[in-house]
Amino acid sequence: MSEVISPRLIAAALTELWSPRVIAEVDDAFVKVAKIQGEFVWRQHDEEDELFFILKGKLRIELESGPVELTEGELFVVPKGVQHSPVAEEECHVLLMERKSTQHTGDVDSELTRTLDEQLRPV
């Protein structure tokens, strides 16, 4: 059975940066929230698109073709195979939607990489 949830409240309750948590499933995709600040690793997802929706704050997504600036209430989809790096100068809360097969840091392994089990932990 479905339940009503608040992505904003869940994201605000997170204590770790760059550690997304799965809050819902839609067919073969996960809906996640994360609290982010600073610069993330450059990476790409060869077979999956990645949706970013800003719940709070501002986010810049660096792309090889140039940066994309997002503010609260805006979304952007990074197409599969595109190198990207999210950057948040100040704390930002983001909702992500991506296939269940999407690796957290894509084709890169880093100290910021989170396993699916870590992302499925309760808040």
N, C-alpha and C positions, 0 to 999 in steps of 0.2 A: 504494500500500500504506500502511496505517496504521502509526503508530509510537507507542510509549508516550512521553508527555511529562509533565513536572511543572510545572503552572501556577505553583505556589509558587516553584520555583527560577527559572523564567523571570522572574517578576515581581520577585524579589529582585535579579536581575542587571541590571534596567533602571537607567539612569543619569539619565534625564529624567523630570521630573514631568509629569503630565497628558498623556502621549504614549503612548496605547495601542498595543499590538502584536498583530497577528493571529497566533494560535497554532494555529488549527484552523478547518475549515469543516464545517458541518452543513447539508446541503441549501442553502437560500437564506440561511443565517445565518453570520456570523463569530463565533468565540469569541476574545476578546481578553483581555489582561491589562494592567494599568497600575499604576504607583506614583504615589500622589497625596498631596498635603498642601496645606492651605490651602483656599481657596474657589474654586470653578469658576463659570463664567458661568451665569446663568439662561437656560434654553432649553427648547424642546419639539421633539418629533419628531411631526409631524402624522399620519404614516401608519404609524409603527412603535413597538412596545413596546420597552423596554430593561430587561434583566435585570442586576442588580448582585448579585454573590456575594462576600462578604468572605473573603479568604484570610488576611489578617493585619491586626490593628488594629481601628479603629472608624470608622464613616462615618455622617454625618448627611445625609439627603437632604431638603433644604428643599422643601416643596410649598406651594402656595397654601392648602391645607386644613390645613397644619401639618406639622411635621418628622417624619421616620421615622428612628429610631435603629437602626443595625445593628452587630453585633459579629461577630467571627470565626466562620465557619461558617453565618452567616445570609444569606438572600437576600431581595430585594425586586424586584418588577417595576413599573416606572413605565409606566402605560398610555399608549398613543399619545394625543397631543394635550394631555398634562398638563405644565404648566410645572414645572421642577425645577432644583435647583442642589445638587450634591454638595459637602459640606464635611467635611474631615478635619483635626481640630485637630493631630494628630500623623501621622507617616507611616503610610499605609494601602496595602495591596496588594489589588487588586480584580480579579475575573474578570467580564467583561461578555459578554453574548450579545445580538446584535442583527442585524437583517436586513442583508444586504450593501448595501442602498440607504440605510442610515441615515447621515446626515451627522454628523460628530464633534460639532460644536456646534449641531446642529439648525438652527433658523431664525436663528441669530446667527453673524456673522462676527467673530472676535476674534483677538488675537495668540496665543491658545491653540489655535486651530483647527488640526487636523492633517488633511492630505489622506489619501486611501486609500493612495497610494504611500508616504507616510511611515509609515503604520500597518503596511504590509506589509514594511518593512525588517527585516532580521535583527537579533536582539538583540546 
